């Protein structure tokens, strides 16, 4: 194995200094699809979930297989077309070809994607390369999805000016593929991870894999999340560090090249 077990992707050497990179992740409606998310958006999110892990490794995805589990109550043309279109849009968004897959009946809607790509063995970025003296950085701000989920799941109220941005962060997530590819190509990062399970968890995983600790001097909290926390008396630290679903990259940057 060219990547340690438990990293964002799996990789195996295929010769000539290359590795085949594989990833599978599944979206389950009962846990991953909040109220207000359409079937189209859910299918696109299933693609984003997988592409985000490739982004963290600095690998361009090339092809994808998709397996669908569809409850009998949803097995109608309108739903299937929405799912297919969402998968197609997500794949085109990140330059991936859907080659096939499987469809079966299930108790819950399940969209399982398997992503494939290739990379130079010495260019793929693991979680375990961080060293003392390096800088922790992220590709974007945190907390919007935590606030957006509270709006969708718990009916929290918020001003019209920021509601759309908070809710849209949940319904239309984006994988930081271009950022991940550029960072890996430039050789400026030593470790990288996808933050979909939360910023605190991501920092812990890099710390555990690399054998280092972190001192965070500035909380990367989105201004809309800060306003939302103040409005409802919530802990902004919790929104920023402990909720997940952002699909940002958490990286360690080498101080000198």
Order of alpha helices (4+ residues) and beta strands (2+ residues): beta-beta-alpha-alpha-beta-alpha-beta-beta-beta-alpha-alpha-alpha-beta-alpha-alpha-alpha-beta
